[in-house]
Amino acid sequence: MADLHIQINRDKGGIAGQIASELRDSIRGGRLAPGTRLPATRDLATDLQVSRGVVVEAYEQLVAEGFLVSRVGVGTQVAPKTTPRAAPRQKPSPRPKPVRRASSAPVCAPPYYGHRPTSPDLSHFPRERWLAAVRHVLTTVPSEAFDYGDPGGVPELREELAGYLRRVRAADVRPENLVIVGGVAQGLSLVLHVLSRQRPLRLAVEDPTSQRQVPLLRRAGAHLVPVPVDEEGLDVRKLSGDAVLVTPAHQYPTGVVLSPPRRAALMEWAYAGNRVILEDDYDAEFRFDRDPVGCLQGLAPGRVVLSGSVSKALAPGLRLGWVAAPPDLAEAVRRARGELDLGSPVIEQYALAHFLRTGGYDKHLRRMRREYRRRRDALVRALAQELPEARVRGIEAGLHVYLELPDGWDELVTAHVAQEVGLSTEPVAPMRESAGAAAVVVGFSRLPAHKALDAIRGLKVRMSGQNVD
Ligand SMILES: Cc1ncc(COP(=O)(O)O)c(C=O)c1O
């Protein structure tokens, strides 16, 4: 058992964060080797004279980041591989067909940061059709187009996207309301920078919420105010703040769709106080059982800022997204982008415009929707058969389900064991401010339908402490 030297500064606050940071540095610096067992939370809490909950929080954070692993009967150890968010131990997806290259120079494997449950199946990236789009751009677009462009994005893409968002998301946008950005994450950062420039911004966020967004929201100047989510989505009665960030089409992580009365109440809240609704439309393309829910922006274009991206439809690595905002705000965001880094890569923007114009985007989405639906159905069937005591929620849309665990199952242990049997999962605890039933997010985008039953059986057997090898 490691004897840890951890220094905390009680005047600074954020003790759990300080403990996590000290441990993270020790692991990164090699002072804590892979496999090292950490003290029990109770013992470390006594040593540091803090409450046990604070140590639990620090450990949970590092488990979620992949620095530590936690197992029943063994306790908490430094992860075997100390790469944060190490690749889950699952079989790699079938290799994509090699793409013919002009040069025979080897392509370096990029560093791998782990597959997120909400990422798409990247082995289905439409390589050939994307290549055709890029080829089209390079053979038709004049050379001047490759100069620094409008920081708001190339006009052709804004034109195509405005049409797409009107058609598919019932949005109320014109090309001049759109700013092309590097994904929802950058879009939110830019909007918050602009909104918090004049005065500190109190931003209501859903509880639970995506942990990955919290640092960027804070860095952009927002003070976060958690608001609970229930069966109807965000509890609008408990809202406070100057603005709110919501995922109305498919709440992350619970998967709840914001109910019609709540949508109406949310818009009333925004109009009554001249407040802004930031709508994160992160996986709205994938809706399986009924017609897509139109975006809020289409109902209140003067109050709602819509952010979306191609991260779920194509690939997160493209870093291509959009912000649709009321004219003044869109202009301020465009200027902020110009001041920050002069805009997004233009060749990809032209390629996406071509892909949209020629129907390639819609075709790809139709194909993937069918495939993901098959995978989701297989996962839901397997869960119903093997784990009837677990509650599966949020299955109508997106690339993940929200799984409330059987009694006695620990979130962190379940998430770790699930990864070992080839499931892409994340515990919900680090995403929550207030207490809730133990749950994990389970992604199905990379789980072929014929493997779902084995994976869930494997999870069940391992969680009951048996050896399935
Ligand atoms: C709820 C939610 N919103 C936004 C994002 C970020 O998306 P993008 O890749 O468009 O920045 C993610 C990423 O996983 C997410 O889970």
The ligand as a Tripos MOL2 file, in Angstrom:
@<TRIPOS>MOLECULE
LIG
   16    16     1     0     0
SMALL
NO_CHARGES

@<TRIPOS>ATOM
      1 C1        -23.2810   16.5190  -24.6410 C.3       1 LIG1
      2 C2        -22.1330   16.8660  -25.5290 C.ar      1 LIG1
      3 N1        -22.1090   18.0510  -26.1310 N.ar      1 LIG1
      4 C3        -21.0810   18.4220  -26.9060 C.ar      1 LIG1
      5 C4        -19.9940   17.6020  -27.1120 C.ar      1 LIG1
      6 C5        -18.8350   18.1110  -27.9260 C.3       1 LIG1
      7 O1        -19.0670   17.9580  -29.2410 O.3       1 LIG1
      8 P1        -18.1140   18.5450  -30.3830 P.3       1 LIG1
      9 O2        -17.2470   17.4070  -30.8320 O.co2     1 LIG1
     10 O3        -19.0580   19.0020  -31.4100 O.co2     1 LIG1
     11 O4        -17.2850   19.6510  -29.8010 O.co2     1 LIG1
     12 C6        -19.9830   16.3480  -26.5420 C.ar      1 LIG1
     13 C7        -18.8450   15.4520  -26.7680 C.2       1 LIG1
     14 O5        -18.8090   14.3060  -26.4440 O.2       1 LIG1
     15 C8        -21.0760   15.9610  -25.7360 C.ar      1 LIG1
     16 O6        -21.1190   14.7660  -25.1440 O.3       1 LIG1
@<TRIPOS>BOND
     1     1     2 1
     2     2     3 ar
     3     2    15 ar
     4     3     4 ar
     5     4     5 ar
     6     5     6 1
     7     5    12 ar
     8     6     7 1
     9     7     8 1
    10     8     9 2
    11     8    10 1
    12     8    11 1
    13    12    13 1
    14    12    15 ar
    15    13    14 2
    16    15    16 1
@<TRIPOS>SUBSTRUCTURE
     1 LIG1         1 GROUP 0 **** ****
